[in-house]
Structure formats: structure tokens, C-alpha cells
Amino acid sequence: MRLIDSHAHLQASAFDADRGEVFAAARRAGIERLLVPGWDAGSSAAALGLAMEFDGIDAAAGIHPHDASTATPADWETVVRLAADPRVVAIGETGLDFDRMHAPAEAQLANLRRHLRLALDTGKPAILHCRSAVGRRDAQDMLIAEMRAAGFGAAAARGVFGDRPPAVLHSFSGPVDYAAAALDMGLAIAFGGLVFRKGEEASAEVAALVPTERLLIETDSPYLAPPGVPRNSATAERASGVAGTAAPLTSDGTAGFRGRRNSPEWVRITAEWLAERRGATPDSIGEGLVPAYDATFRRPTT
């Protein structure tokens, strides 16, 4: 099965002990494209370092909404400088998080706006994180309003991106009409381990709506690990953090990994979920993923 992982933080310290092994396992699992986004200046530089080290890794540079109020002007200058490198294929991750609110809303909005401008300036799609508190949708509604105000879905973005997606809704979360508004603006939508969590049931309906050419999957490693890895598998042993110790079983006899380290190879679990929701085979879903990735992100040709 052909696979991609359009969002994996392989530069995170969770992978310091076995980063090369994790990437090799991703390759063996069928992953042909892997995008490593930054969340601040240092992690963005580290993402580019991985793109330089490993064939098949692309980078993105940006400042996460959690860091919106602590990032300095020098940090932003670093992001802008990194964004000029052809191995940096996207801007982000950025966006809005009104759930945990590690930064004030005003700082998050200012941070989002400068990323959207940079995406239009560079012709590199923005990677968008968006979360609201349980039972709310204020972040999703604000994100759509900000994108429209910046010219996404209008001539400003079309002149730069043409038919390419000008942004990606990373690790989709939200109501169906939010997804419809994003699709109307030409965005791509990526699904990850969040779809398996209670309260994210709308994702199943959205999964059936996304055009194949704008459909992506991801892990958000080392976060959002999905359920379903069989007991005693190599991935279960790595997830436990102790060699030879399987992760605990869930009620359906599979190993559950919430709170455990996620890895790119597990993106296949989301691909299988996606195939089921779209009434397709995993192989047919896989055949669309690499072209969708390449249609979204302009990768260096050499």
C-alpha cells in the first residue's frame, strides 16, 4: 500500500534515541512522502535539517499558536529565511487553538495573519492547526473568516496557487460545514489519529466529502497515536517504551496507544479507516495519496 505522512514531528525529542530507525520503519511500511513541520524557530530549522539528511522528508517552517505570544521578531525572521529554501515546502504549522489557550487569542490571530501572508508571498501552502473547546466552534469560524480576509478562496490566492491547495487543514477537527467552507476555498484536508477520539464523529462524514486530489493523511507523531496495533507487534513494543513489553489491550483485543508515542508507520491505520469511510479499498486510497501530496506541496526535483 502506498502511503504518505503529511505531518510528523520527527525532530521532536521523543525520537532522539531512534530517529533513523523510525524513518526506516516508515519506509518499510510504504511511506513515500513525509512532511516534518516546525512549531517554532528551532524546530523549523531542525525540520530542514532532517530534509537535508533523509531522502523522502520535506520540511515546513512556522510558529504554532501555542508559541504565538513568546516568539520573538528574530524567531519570525528565522521562519521567513527558512521558508525561502526549496526543501521547505509549506508554511507552518500555524493556526488557532482556543481549547488550551497557551497564548491569548489576539496573539494567535496576529501570528496566523503573518503566516497567511507568507504563504501567499512564497506560494507555499499554510499548514493549519485549529481546535476549539469541547462543544464550541469559535476557532474554526474565526479561521475561515481570517482566511477569507487574507484572500484565500479569492483572486489573491488563485493567482499564486492556481488549482493547488493554498492551505491544509491539519489533523481535521470540526463540524461538517466548516470542512465544506474550507473545501470551497480549495483547501486540502488531512486526517490523523484524532478521528478515533470521542467527539470527533463528524470526521467520518467529512472523510467522504473530500476530493481525492485534496485528501491527505498524517500521524502528527509523536502525538495522537491511533488504536488498533496488534498485541506483541514491533510497533507495540516501541510504543510501550520498554522492549518486549506489549501495550495494554483495549476491549476489542487491540493495543490502545493514547498517551503513547506515535510513529509515521502507523499512518496505515488511518488510511484503513479512511478507505472504509469512503467505501474504497486501502490500496485504492493509497494510490491517490502520493499524487495528492505532490499536487499540494512543490517538492525539489533534485
C-alpha positions in Angstrom: 0.0 0.0 0.0 1.4 3.4 -1.0 1.3 5.8 1.9 2.3 9.3 3.0 2.5 11.1 6.3 1.8 14.8 5.7 2.5 15.8 9.3 5.1 14.2 11.6 7.3 16.0 14.1 10.3 13.7 13.7 12.5 16.4 15.1 10.8 16.1 18.5 12.9 14.9 21.4 10.7 11.8 21.6 12.6 10.4 18.6 16.1 11.4 19.7 17.1 7.8 20.6 15.9 6.1 17.4 15.1 8.7 14.7 16.8 6.8 11.9 15.1 3.6 12.9 11.7 5.3 12.9 12.3 6.7 9.4 13.4 3.3 8.2 10.3 1.7 9.6 8.2 4.3 7.8 9.8 3.4 4.6 9.2 -0.3 5.1 5.6 0.5 5.8 5.2 2.1 2.4 5.5 5.7 3.2 6.8 7.6 0.1 6.4 11.2 1.3 6.9 12.5 4.8 6.5 16.2 5.8 8.1 17.4 9.1 6.6 20.8 10.2 8.1 23.1 12.7 6.3 24.6 15.7 8.9 27.4 16.5 12.1 28.7 15.0 14.4 26.0 16.4 12.1 23.1 15.4 11.7 24.6 11.9 15.4 24.7 11.5 15.6 21.1 12.7 12.9 20.1 10.2 15.0 21.5 7.4 18.0 19.6 8.8 16.1 16.3 8.5 15.0 17.2 4.9 18.7 17.6 4.1 19.6 14.3 5.9 16.9 12.0 4.7 15.7 11.4 1.1 11.9 11.5 1.2 11.5 14.0 4.0 10.2 17.5 3.3 10.1 20.4 5.8 7.7 23.2 6.8 8.6 26.3 8.8 6.3 28.1 11.2 5.2 29.1 14.7 2.5 27.2 16.4 -0.4 29.1 18.0 0.8 27.8 21.4 4.0 29.8 20.9 2.4 32.9 19.4 3.0 35.2 22.3 6.5 34.0 23.1 8.0 34.0 19.6 10.4 37.0 19.1 11.0 39.1 16.0 14.2 37.2 15.5 12.3 33.9 15.5 10.0 35.2 12.8 13.0 36.3 10.7 14.3 32.7 11.0 11.0 31.3 9.8 11.0 33.7 6.8 14.6 32.8 6.0 13.9 29.1 6.2 10.8 29.5 4.0 13.0 30.6 1.1 14.7 27.1 1.0 13.2 24.8 -1.7 13.2 21.9 0.8 10.7 23.9 2.9 7.5 23.1 1.0 5.0 24.6 3.4 4.4 27.3 6.0 3.5 26.1 9.5 2.3 24.7 11.4 0.2 27.7 12.5 -3.4 28.3 13.2 -5.7 28.9 16.2 -6.1 26.9 19.4 -8.9 28.2 21.6 -9.1 25.0 23.6 -5.8 25.0 25.6 -5.2 28.8 25.1 -1.4 28.7 25.7 -1.4 32.2 24.0 -4.0 34.9 24.0 -6.4 35.0 21.1 -5.0 38.3 19.9 -1.5 36.9 19.7 -2.7 33.8 17.9 -4.6 35.9 15.3 -1.6 38.1 14.7 0.6 35.0 14.3 -1.9 33.4 11.9 -2.1 36.5 9.7 1.6 36.8 9.2 1.8 33.1 8.2 -1.1 33.5 5.7 0.8 36.5 4.2 4.0 34.4 4.0 2.1 31.5 2.3 0.8 33.9 -0.4 4.3 35.6 -0.7 6.1 32.2 -1.2 3.4 30.2 -3.0 3.8 27.5 -0.3 0.6 26.2 1.4 -0.1 27.0 5.0 -0.5 24.1 7.4 -3.3 25.0 9.8 -3.9 23.7 13.3 -7.4 24.5 14.6 -9.0 23.5 17.9 -12.0 24.8 19.8 -13.0 23.9 23.4 -15.4 20.9 23.6 -18.8 21.9 22.4 -17.6 25.1 20.7 -16.6 26.1 17.2 -15.2 29.6 17.6 -11.7 28.7 16.4 -13.0 27.1 13.3 -15.3 30.0 12.5 -12.5 32.5 13.1 -10.0 30.6 11.0 -12.4 30.6 8.0 -13.0 34.4 8.5 -9.3 35.2 8.7 -8.5 33.1 5.6 -11.2 34.9 3.6 -10.0 38.3 4.8 -6.5 37.3 3.6 -7.7 36.5 0.1 -7.9 32.7 0.3 -10.6 31.4 -1.9 -10.4 34.6 -4.0 -8.2 36.0 -6.7 -5.3 36.7 -4.4 -4.8 33.0 -3.6 -5.8 31.7 -7.1 -3.2 34.0 -8.7 -0.5 32.4 -6.6 -1.6 28.8 -6.3 -3.7 28.2 -9.3 -5.5 24.9 -8.8 -3.2 23.8 -6.0 -4.5 23.9 -2.4 -3.3 27.1 -0.7 -3.5 25.5 2.7 -4.1 22.2 4.6 -6.4 21.7 7.5 -4.1 19.5 9.5 -5.5 16.7 11.8 -9.1 17.7 10.9 -11.4 18.5 13.8 -14.7 20.4 13.5 -18.2 20.3 12.0 -19.1 19.4 8.5 -20.0 22.9 7.4 -16.5 24.1 8.5 -15.0 21.4 6.2 -17.3 22.5 3.4 -16.2 26.1 3.7 -12.6 25.1 3.6 -13.2 22.9 0.5 -14.9 25.8 -1.2 -11.7 27.8 -0.7 -9.7 25.0 -2.3 -8.0 23.7 0.8 -6.8 20.2 1.3 -7.9 18.2 4.4 -5.7 15.8 6.3 -7.0 13.1 8.7 -5.0 11.6 11.6 -5.4 9.8 14.9 -7.8 12.4 16.2 -10.6 10.8 14.2 -10.6 7.8 16.6 -11.4 10.0 19.6 -14.8 10.6 21.2 -16.3 13.9 20.0 -14.8 13.7 16.5 -17.6 11.7 14.9 -18.1 14.4 12.2 -14.8 13.5 10.7 -16.3 10.3 9.3 -18.8 12.3 7.3 -16.2 14.8 6.2 -13.9 12.0 5.1 -16.4 11.0 2.4 -16.6 14.6 1.1 -13.0 15.5 0.3 -12.0 15.2 -3.3 -9.3 12.6 -3.9 -6.8 15.2 -5.2 -7.1 17.1 -1.9 -7.2 14.2 0.5 -4.2 13.7 2.9 -3.4 11.6 5.9 -1.0 12.1 8.7 0.1 10.9 12.2 1.1 14.1 14.0 3.8 12.0 15.5 4.7 11.7 18.3 1.1 12.7 19.3 -2.4 11.4 18.5 -1.5 7.7 18.3 -4.4 5.6 16.9 -5.7 2.4 18.4 -5.6 -0.9 16.5 -2.0 -2.1 16.6 -1.9 -5.9 17.4 -0.5 -7.1 20.7 3.2 -8.1 20.6 3.9 -6.3 17.3 7.1 -4.4 17.0 5.3 -1.1 17.0 3.5 -2.0 20.2 6.8 -2.8 21.9 8.3 0.5 20.8 5.2 2.3 21.9 5.4 0.9 25.4 8.9 2.4 25.8 10.2 -1.0 27.2 11.5 -3.6 24.7 9.5 -6.8 24.8 6.6 -5.2 26.7 3.3 -5.1 24.8 1.0 -2.1 25.1 -2.2 -2.8 27.1 -5.2 -4.3 25.3 -8.4 -2.4 24.7 -11.8 -4.1 25.0 -11.7 -5.2 21.3 -8.4 -7.1 21.8 -6.1 -4.5 20.2 -3.5 -2.3 21.8 -4.5 1.2 22.5 -1.9 4.0 22.3 -3.5 7.2 23.5 -0.8 9.0 25.5 1.9 6.8 23.9 4.4 7.7 21.3 3.0 7.8 17.8 5.2 7.0 14.7 4.8 7.5 11.0 4.4 3.8 10.2 1.0 3.8 12.0 -0.5 6.1 9.4 -1.7 3.0 7.7 -4.3 2.6 10.5 -5.8 6.0 9.5 -5.6 5.0 5.8 -7.6 1.9 6.5 -10.2 3.9 8.5 -10.4 6.4 5.6 -10.9 3.7 3.0 -13.8 2.2 5.0 -15.5 5.6 5.3 -15.1 6.3 1.6 -16.2 2.8 0.5 -12.9 2.1 -1.1 -10.1 -0.4 -0.7 -6.9 0.6 1.2 -4.9 0.1 -2.0 -7.1 2.5 -4.0 -6.9 5.1 -1.2 -3.1 4.7 -1.3 -2.9 5.2 -5.0 -4.4 8.7 -4.5 -2.3 9.8 -1.6 1.1 10.4 -3.3 -0.4 12.4 -6.2 -2.5 14.5 -3.7 0.7 15.2 -1.7 2.6 16.2 -4.8 -0.3 18.4 -6.0 -0.3 20.2 -2.7 3.5 20.5 -2.0 6.0 21.5 -4.6 9.0 19.3 -3.8 12.5 19.9 -5.1 13.2 18.0 -8.3 16.9 17.4 -7.5 
